[in-house]
Amino acid sequence: MKKNVPVVLSIAGSDSGGGAGIQADIKTLNTMKVFATTAITCLTAQNTKQIKTIAKVPPSLIELQILSVKEDFKILAVKIGMLYDKDIILKVSECLDLFKRIPIIIDPVMISKSGNQLLKPSAIDLFKKEILPKSFLLTPNLHEASILSGMKEIADEKHIETCFTRLKELGAKNILIKGGHSNNEKKVVDYLYYKKKTYKFASKRYNTRNTHGTGCTLSAAISGNMAKGMDLIKAIEEAKRFMDKAIKNSLGIGSGNGPLNHFP
């Protein structure tokens, strides 16, 4: 009987298509041999082509999910995904105060690949005030980093450094800006601000449209690696290796943006 399995809590939305959100987190963590517990913030009816509707979970039920998990499991890392609106943000922020000295990895999910708002524009300022300062690691893509920092564009390394400065002023401790949306056709470069230094993580860009759930998967993989006791640099390096395989072997199922292969 094994009792020392690392445990992660994922607080995120449900993707009925199985490629992103809670489903992607569970698949990622299971593949890494990390036990996934969850608190679902929203239910979505979606597939690889579109999100048809979003239904928020009552904040009181989100809180009860988190408290139920915390009282019975030794949580070693928390991963945050879709928060959607002000009510959910306030309740999750309150609950995060219970996780002292536990790394909180926040993927600031804002817009789906099909163009749906996963964080209401009216809730962005509250997200910056309540959630962002509680992160151990913030993992925005270029679009999300631009919105959070108030920058019109992030097109080069000078912009990246300016973005780091602005996000630090908002309370972010460590920041990983993902380069998947850049114009570089051959590689993807992610930039990390950590302990007053900037690090680069480069990986091959694959010619595939099946990239649904990349942000969820990467942040889940990082949280799983941290739950295993890795430092942040190692956790990101290992997560990037996992992502490379998951994208290279992505699944051409569905008729839209297919999912990654979480079991490469």
C-alpha positions in Angstrom: 0.0 0.0 0.0 1.6 3.2 -1.2 1.0 6.3 1.0 3.5 8.8 -0.2 1.9 9.8 -3.5 2.2 13.5 -4.2 -1.1 15.3 -4.4 -2.1 18.4 -6.4 -5.3 20.4 -6.1 -6.6 21.8 -9.4 -9.1 24.6 -9.2 -10.5 25.1 -12.7 -13.3 24.7 -15.2 -14.6 21.4 -16.8 -14.1 20.8 -20.5 -16.7 18.3 -21.8 -14.5 17.8 -24.8 -11.7 16.5 -22.5 -8.9 18.5 -24.0 -8.4 21.3 -21.5 -9.4 22.4 -18.0 -9.9 19.9 -15.2 -9.8 17.0 -17.6 -6.4 18.0 -19.1 -5.1 18.5 -15.5 -6.2 15.1 -14.3 -4.7 13.4 -17.4 -1.4 15.2 -17.1 -1.0 14.6 -13.4 -2.0 10.9 -13.7 0.6 10.4 -16.4 3.1 11.9 -14.1 2.0 9.6 -11.3 0.7 12.5 -9.2 -2.7 12.2 -7.6 -5.1 14.9 -8.8 -7.8 16.4 -6.6 -10.2 19.0 -8.0 -12.5 21.9 -7.4 -14.6 22.7 -10.4 -15.4 26.4 -11.0 -17.5 26.2 -14.1 -19.1 23.6 -16.4 -18.8 24.0 -20.1 -20.5 22.3 -23.0 -17.8 22.3 -25.6 -16.0 20.2 -28.2 -13.0 20.8 -30.5 -14.8 23.5 -32.5 -16.7 25.6 -30.0 -17.9 26.3 -26.5 -21.7 26.2 -26.6 -22.4 27.4 -23.1 -20.7 28.1 -19.7 -22.5 27.5 -16.3 -20.7 28.7 -13.2 -20.6 26.6 -10.1 -22.0 28.4 -7.0 -19.1 29.9 -5.1 -20.3 28.2 -1.9 -20.0 24.8 -3.6 -16.5 25.8 -4.9 -15.5 26.6 -1.4 -16.9 23.3 -0.1 -15.0 21.3 -2.7 -11.7 23.0 -1.7 -12.3 22.6 2.0 -13.3 19.0 1.6 -10.1 18.2 -0.3 -7.9 20.2 2.1 -9.1 18.6 5.3 -8.4 15.1 4.0 -5.3 15.3 1.7 -1.8 16.7 2.1 -1.8 19.1 -0.8 1.7 19.8 -2.1 0.8 22.2 -4.9 -2.2 24.1 -6.1 -3.0 24.8 -9.8 -5.5 27.5 -10.7 -7.2 27.7 -14.1 -10.5 29.2 -15.2 -12.1 31.5 -12.6 -14.6 33.3 -14.9 -16.1 36.1 -12.8 -15.9 38.3 -9.7 -17.9 36.0 -7.4 -15.6 33.0 -8.1 -12.5 35.1 -7.9 -13.4 36.4 -4.4 -14.3 33.0 -3.1 -11.2 31.3 -4.5 -9.0 34.1 -3.2 -10.4 33.6 0.3 -9.7 29.9 0.0 -6.1 30.3 -1.2 -5.3 31.9 2.2 -5.6 28.4 3.6 -2.6 27.2 1.6 0.3 28.8 3.4 3.8 27.8 2.1 2.3 25.7 -0.7 3.2 26.7 -4.3 0.3 28.1 -6.2 0.6 27.9 -9.9 -1.8 30.3 -11.7 -2.7 29.9 -15.4 -4.6 33.2 -16.1 -7.1 31.6 -18.5 -8.9 34.4 -20.4 -10.0 33.4 -23.9 -10.5 29.9 -25.4 -9.2 28.9 -28.8 -12.7 29.3 -30.1 -12.8 32.9 -28.9 -15.0 32.6 -25.8 -14.4 34.7 -22.7 -13.2 32.4 -19.9 -12.5 35.4 -17.7 -15.0 38.1 -18.0 -13.4 41.5 -18.9 -15.2 43.1 -15.9 -13.3 40.7 -13.6 -9.8 41.3 -14.8 -9.0 44.1 -12.4 -10.2 42.0 -9.5 -8.2 39.0 -10.7 -5.1 41.2 -10.7 -5.8 42.5 -7.2 -7.0 39.3 -5.5 -5.4 36.3 -7.3 -2.2 37.4 -9.0 -0.3 38.4 -5.7 -1.0 34.9 -4.3 0.8 33.1 -7.0 4.1 31.4 -6.6 4.2 31.2 -10.4 2.1 33.0 -13.0 2.0 31.4 -16.5 0.4 33.8 -19.0 0.7 33.5 -22.8 1.6 36.6 -24.7 -2.0 37.8 -25.1 -2.7 37.3 -21.4 0.5 38.9 -20.3 -0.3 41.9 -22.5 -3.7 42.3 -20.9 -2.5 41.9 -17.3 0.4 44.3 -17.8 -1.5 46.8 -19.8 1.0 46.6 -22.7 -0.2 47.1 -26.3 2.2 44.4 -27.6 4.9 42.1 -26.5 7.1 41.5 -29.5 10.7 41.3 -28.3 12.8 40.6 -25.3 12.8 44.3 -24.2 9.0 44.1 -24.1 9.3 40.9 -22.1 11.4 42.6 -19.5 9.0 45.5 -19.3 6.2 43.1 -18.8 8.0 41.3 -16.0 8.5 44.7 -14.3 4.8 45.5 -14.5 3.6 42.1 -13.4 6.0 42.2 -10.4 4.5 45.6 -9.4 1.1 43.9 -9.3 2.5 41.3 -6.9 3.6 38.4 -9.1 6.6 36.6 -7.6 7.7 34.4 -10.4 6.5 34.7 -14.0 6.6 32.4 -17.0 5.6 34.1 -20.2 4.8 31.5 -22.8 5.8 32.1 -26.4 3.4 29.8 -28.3 1.6 32.8 -29.9 4.8 34.4 -31.2 5.5 34.7 -34.9 8.6 32.4 -34.7 7.7 29.6 -37.1 10.6 27.3 -36.0 10.6 27.4 -32.2 8.7 28.4 -29.1 10.6 30.4 -26.5 9.2 30.8 -23.0 10.7 33.4 -20.7 10.9 33.0 -16.9 11.5 35.6 -14.3 12.8 33.9 -11.2 15.0 35.1 -8.3 15.8 38.4 -10.1 17.0 36.6 -13.3 15.5 35.9 -16.7 15.7 32.4 -18.1 14.8 31.1 -21.6 13.2 27.7 -22.4 13.2 27.0 -26.2 11.4 24.1 -27.8 10.5 23.0 -31.4 7.3 24.3 -32.9 5.3 21.6 -34.5 3.0 22.2 -37.5 -0.2 21.0 -35.9 -3.6 22.6 -35.2 -4.1 20.1 -32.3 -3.0 22.3 -29.5 -6.2 22.5 -27.4 -5.3 22.6 -23.7 -1.6 23.6 -24.0 -1.8 26.2 -21.2 -3.7 23.9 -18.8 -1.4 21.0 -19.5 1.8 23.0 -19.0 0.7 24.6 -15.7 -0.6 21.2 -14.5 2.7 19.6 -15.3 4.7 22.3 -13.5 2.5 21.9 -10.4 2.9 18.1 -10.5 6.7 18.4 -10.7 6.7 20.9 -7.8 4.6 18.5 -5.8 7.3 15.9 -6.4 9.8 18.3 -4.8 11.5 19.8 -7.8 12.7 23.4 -7.8 11.1 25.7 -10.2 13.7 25.6 -13.0 13.7 21.8 -13.0 9.9 21.6 -12.8 9.6 23.8 -15.9 12.3 21.9 -17.8 10.6 18.6 -17.2 7.1 20.1 -17.9 8.5 21.4 -21.3 9.8 17.9 -22.2 6.3 16.5 -21.4 4.7 19.2 -23.5 7.0 18.5 -26.5 5.9 14.9 -26.6 2.3 15.7 -26.0 2.2 18.2 -28.9 4.4 16.1 -31.2 2.0 13.2 -30.8 -1.1 15.3 -30.5 -4.5 13.7 -31.4 -6.3 14.5 -34.6 -9.7 13.7 -33.1 -12.7 16.0 -33.5 -13.0 18.4 -36.5 -11.6 21.5 -34.8 -8.5 22.2 -32.7 -7.7 18.7 -31.4 -6.3 17.8 -28.0 -2.8 17.1 -27.0 -1.8 13.5 -26.3 -1.4 13.3 -22.6 -0.2 9.7 -22.8 2.7 10.1 -25.3 
